[in-house]
Amino acid sequence: MKTKFVDNEIKYEGFQLSPHWIYKNFNIQGDAIVAFIGECDVKLGEMVDIEDVINNEPIYSKSMLSFISEQFNIGLIEGVLRQRLMISTIKEELEQRGYTVRRDGDDLFYDNRKLTVSIATKSQTSILIHTGVNIISTGAPVKASGLSEDIGITDIKGFALNIMQKYSDELDDIVMASTKVRGV
């Protein structure tokens, strides 16, 4: 899987979770994950999570670390499993740095406040995953925590690069593990 940290700020509004957005914007073809920092403001009309739409729960963060991944040749169940792997990778990274984080499905909580948002969906050609980690929690519509504001992580780019590399390595290792066994 190819990885890229985008240095320019990007406001995540939901439309970026679309087929070939990574390819069209960063010329990265195939399985990929990109990370960027910026405001997150997803209105109900752009939301993929029907439960959030029904509950009238738009997403907002003044500053968020967003990861968008597009992965091909897998189904939605495997995509959701890979989304959970991403969340677990973030949890592991935080725990290795000494922070206690609780996972509930595809959400992470720090100090009983929501740290992340995440969704996996299927397009006609791929699985698309967005995972956002609050950097600043102020102004969020729910009780939230943030990487810099509440946890104290200041090197957001380094944090993102570690997450993407570990996630990519884990997926590559899973594929390799599947090639070393004989059928029974």
C-alpha positions as CSV (number, residue, x, y, z in Angstrom):
1,M,0.0,0.0,0.0
2,K,1.3,3.4,-0.9
3,T,1.3,6.2,1.7
4,K,1.5,10.0,1.6
5,F,1.3,12.8,4.0
6,V,-0.1,15.9,2.4
7,D,1.6,19.0,3.8
8,N,-1.1,21.4,2.6
9,E,-4.1,21.9,4.9
10,I,-7.2,20.3,3.5
11,K,-10.7,20.9,4.9
12,Y,-12.4,17.5,5.1
13,E,-16.0,17.8,4.0
14,G,-17.0,14.3,3.2
15,F,-16.9,14.5,-0.6
16,Q,-13.2,13.4,-0.5
17,L,-14.5,9.9,0.4
18,S,-15.0,9.0,-3.3
19,P,-13.5,6.6,-5.8
20,H,-10.1,7.7,-7.2
21,W,-9.9,10.9,-5.1
22,I,-6.4,9.9,-4.1
23,Y,-5.4,9.1,-7.7
24,K,-6.9,12.3,-9.1
25,N,-5.4,14.6,-6.5
26,F,-2.1,13.0,-5.7
27,N,-1.4,10.7,-8.7
28,I,-1.2,7.6,-6.5
29,Q,-2.9,4.7,-8.2
30,G,-4.0,1.5,-6.5
31,D,-4.2,0.7,-2.8
32,A,-3.2,3.9,-0.9
33,I,-3.6,5.9,2.3
34,V,-3.1,9.6,2.6
35,A,-3.1,11.8,5.7
36,F,-3.6,15.5,6.1
37,I,-4.5,18.1,8.7
38,G,-7.4,20.5,8.5
39,E,-10.8,21.5,9.7
40,C,-13.4,18.8,9.4
41,D,-17.0,19.9,8.6
42,V,-19.2,17.1,7.2
43,K,-22.8,18.2,6.7
44,L,-25.6,15.6,6.8
45,G,-25.9,15.7,3.0
46,E,-22.3,14.4,2.6
47,M,-22.5,11.8,5.3
48,V,-22.0,8.2,4.5
49,D,-23.1,6.9,8.0
50,I,-26.9,6.6,7.8
51,E,-27.1,6.2,11.6
52,D,-25.5,9.6,12.0
53,V,-27.9,11.1,9.4
54,I,-31.0,9.6,11.2
55,N,-29.7,10.9,14.5
56,N,-29.0,14.4,13.0
57,E,-25.3,14.2,14.1
58,P,-23.0,16.1,11.7
59,I,-19.3,15.9,12.2
60,Y,-17.2,19.0,13.1
61,S,-13.6,19.5,14.3
62,K,-11.7,22.8,14.3
63,S,-8.5,20.7,13.5
64,M,-8.4,17.1,12.6
65,L,-5.8,14.6,11.3
66,S,-7.6,12.8,8.5
67,F,-6.6,9.5,6.9
68,I,-8.3,8.5,3.7
69,S,-7.7,5.1,2.2
70,E,-8.8,3.5,-1.0
71,Q,-8.4,-0.3,-1.3
72,F,-9.3,-2.4,-4.3
73,N,-10.5,-6.0,-4.8
74,I,-12.0,-6.5,-1.4
75,G,-15.6,-6.6,-0.1
76,L,-17.3,-4.4,2.4
77,I,-16.9,-6.8,5.3
78,E,-13.1,-7.0,4.7
79,G,-13.1,-3.2,4.4
80,V,-14.8,-2.8,7.8
81,L,-12.2,-5.2,9.2
82,R,-9.4,-3.1,7.7
83,Q,-11.1,0.0,9.2
84,R,-11.0,-1.6,12.6
85,L,-7.3,-2.5,12.0
86,M,-6.7,1.2,11.3
87,I,-8.4,2.2,14.6
88,S,-6.4,-0.5,16.4
89,T,-3.2,0.7,14.9
90,I,-3.9,4.3,16.2
91,K,-4.7,2.8,19.6
92,E,-1.5,0.9,19.7
93,E,0.6,3.9,18.7
94,L,-1.0,6.0,21.5
95,E,-0.5,3.2,24.0
96,Q,3.1,2.8,23.0
97,R,3.5,6.5,23.8
98,G,2.1,6.0,27.3
99,Y,-1.6,7.1,26.8
100,T,-4.6,5.0,27.8
101,V,-7.2,4.8,25.1
102,R,-10.4,2.8,25.0
103,R,-11.7,1.3,21.7
104,D,-15.4,0.8,21.2
105,G,-16.0,-0.6,17.7
106,D,-14.5,1.9,15.2
107,D,-14.2,4.7,17.8
108,L,-11.4,5.6,20.2
109,F,-12.0,7.5,23.5
110,Y,-9.4,9.3,25.6
111,D,-10.6,10.3,29.1
112,N,-14.1,9.1,28.2
113,R,-14.3,11.7,25.4
114,K,-14.4,10.8,21.7
115,L,-11.1,11.1,20.0
116,T,-11.9,9.7,16.5
117,V,-14.5,9.4,13.8
118,S,-14.3,6.6,11.2
119,I,-16.3,5.1,8.4
120,A,-15.8,2.5,5.7
121,T,-18.0,2.3,2.6
122,K,-18.0,0.6,-0.8
123,S,-17.9,2.3,-4.1
124,Q,-18.4,0.6,-7.5
125,T,-14.6,0.0,-7.7
126,S,-13.2,0.0,-4.2
127,I,-13.5,0.2,-0.4
128,L,-13.1,3.7,1.0
129,I,-12.1,4.5,4.6
130,H,-12.0,7.8,6.4
131,T,-10.6,8.0,9.9
132,G,-10.2,11.3,11.6
133,V,-8.4,12.0,14.8
134,N,-9.2,15.3,16.6
135,I,-6.2,17.5,17.1
136,I,-8.3,20.2,18.8
137,S,-11.5,19.2,20.7
138,T,-12.9,22.7,21.2
139,G,-16.1,23.3,19.3
140,A,-16.9,19.6,18.6
141,P,-20.6,18.8,18.8
142,V,-19.9,15.9,21.2
143,K,-17.7,15.5,24.3
144,A,-14.3,15.1,22.5
145,S,-10.6,14.9,23.1
146,G,-7.8,16.1,20.9
147,L,-4.2,14.9,20.1
148,S,-2.5,18.2,20.9
149,E,-5.0,19.9,23.1
150,D,-5.7,17.1,25.5
151,I,-3.1,14.4,25.0
152,G,-0.1,16.6,24.3
153,I,1.1,15.2,21.0
154,T,2.7,18.1,19.0
155,D,4.4,16.2,16.1
156,I,1.2,15.4,14.3
157,K,3.0,14.7,11.0
158,G,5.3,12.2,12.6
159,F,2.4,10.6,14.4
160,A,0.5,10.3,11.0
161,L,3.6,8.9,9.2
162,N,4.0,6.2,11.9
163,I,0.3,5.2,11.7
164,M,0.3,5.0,7.9
165,Q,3.6,2.9,7.9
166,K,2.4,0.5,10.5
167,Y,-1.0,0.1,8.9
168,S,0.5,-0.5,5.5
169,D,3.1,-2.9,6.9
170,E,0.4,-4.9,8.7
171,L,-1.7,-5.2,5.5
172,D,1.3,-6.3,3.5
173,D,2.2,-8.8,6.2
174,I,-1.4,-10.2,6.2
175,V,-1.2,-10.8,2.5
176,M,2.3,-12.4,2.8
177,A,1.1,-14.7,5.6
178,S,-1.7,-15.9,3.3
179,T,0.9,-17.0,0.8
180,K,3.0,-19.2,3.0
181,V,0.5,-21.9,4.0
182,R,-0.5,-25.0,2.2
183,G,-4.1,-25.9,1.8
184,V,-5.6,-28.8,3.8
